Amino acid sequence: MSVEKIKGLISEKKIVCPKCKKAVQKFDKYVETMDSVWDGAGDSHTQAAGSKVTLICGNAPCSWQERSEYWENYIDE
């Protein structure tokens, strides 16, 4: 998943805080995890295995935040 996908889901209020059940307001520290990297004779290739992100509720007084690679579990479609 790309950082654009996370931004979109948050702006659409589709990621839900498991503690207060309101939409997550922000995120921090997005990183893609690599499954493999190949570099050879002028040809390079990387294969992403997923991503990690810190989700932050941001709804007062809830202080929930979590760093997870399973952030897709918080999507409420």
C-alpha positions as CSV (number, residue, x, y, z in Angstrom):
1,M,0.0,0.0,0.0
2,S,1.2,3.4,-0.8
3,V,1.3,6.5,1.4
4,E,-1.2,8.0,-1.0
5,K,-3.7,5.2,-0.1
6,I,-3.3,5.9,3.6
7,K,-3.8,9.6,3.1
8,G,-6.9,9.0,1.1
9,L,-8.4,6.6,3.6
10,I,-7.8,9.1,6.4
11,S,-9.2,12.0,4.5
12,E,-12.3,9.9,3.7
13,K,-12.6,9.0,7.4
14,K,-12.4,5.2,6.6
15,I,-9.8,4.2,9.2
16,V,-11.4,3.9,12.6
17,C,-9.9,4.1,16.1
18,P,-10.6,0.8,17.9
19,K,-10.8,2.6,21.3
20,C,-13.2,5.5,20.7
21,K,-14.7,4.2,17.4
22,K,-14.2,7.6,15.7
23,A,-12.2,8.2,12.5
24,V,-8.4,8.3,12.8
25,Q,-7.2,11.9,12.2
26,K,-3.6,11.5,11.3
27,F,-0.6,9.2,10.8
28,D,3.2,9.3,11.2
29,K,6.3,7.4,10.2
30,Y,5.1,5.6,7.1
31,V,7.6,3.1,5.6
32,E,7.3,0.4,3.0
33,T,8.8,-2.9,3.9
34,M,10.9,-4.6,1.2
35,D,10.6,-8.2,0.3
36,S,13.5,-8.3,-2.1
37,V,16.0,-5.9,-3.8
38,W,17.9,-6.9,-6.9
39,D,20.6,-4.8,-8.5
40,G,22.5,-6.0,-11.5
41,A,24.1,-4.8,-14.7
42,G,22.1,-1.6,-15.2
43,D,18.8,-3.2,-14.1
44,S,17.4,-2.7,-10.6
45,H,14.3,-4.2,-9.1
46,T,12.6,-3.9,-5.7
47,Q,9.6,-5.7,-4.5
48,A,7.5,-4.3,-1.6
49,A,6.2,-6.7,1.0
50,G,3.9,-4.2,2.7
51,S,4.0,-1.1,4.8
52,K,4.2,0.1,8.4
53,V,2.6,3.2,9.7
54,T,1.8,4.9,13.1
55,L,-1.9,5.6,13.2
56,I,-2.9,8.4,15.6
57,C,-6.5,8.8,16.7
58,G,-6.4,12.6,17.3
59,N,-9.9,12.8,18.7
60,A,-9.9,14.4,22.2
61,P,-9.7,12.9,24.8
62,C,-8.7,9.7,23.1
63,S,-4.9,9.2,23.1
64,W,-4.8,5.9,21.1
65,Q,-2.0,5.4,18.6
66,E,-0.4,2.3,17.2
67,R,2.6,1.4,15.0
68,S,1.5,-1.5,12.8
69,E,2.0,-3.3,9.6
70,Y,-1.6,-4.5,9.9
71,W,-3.2,-1.1,9.6
72,E,-5.6,-2.4,7.0
73,N,-7.5,-4.1,9.9
74,Y,-8.7,-0.7,11.0
75,I,-10.4,0.2,7.7
76,D,-14.2,0.5,8.0
77,E,-15.6,0.2,4.5
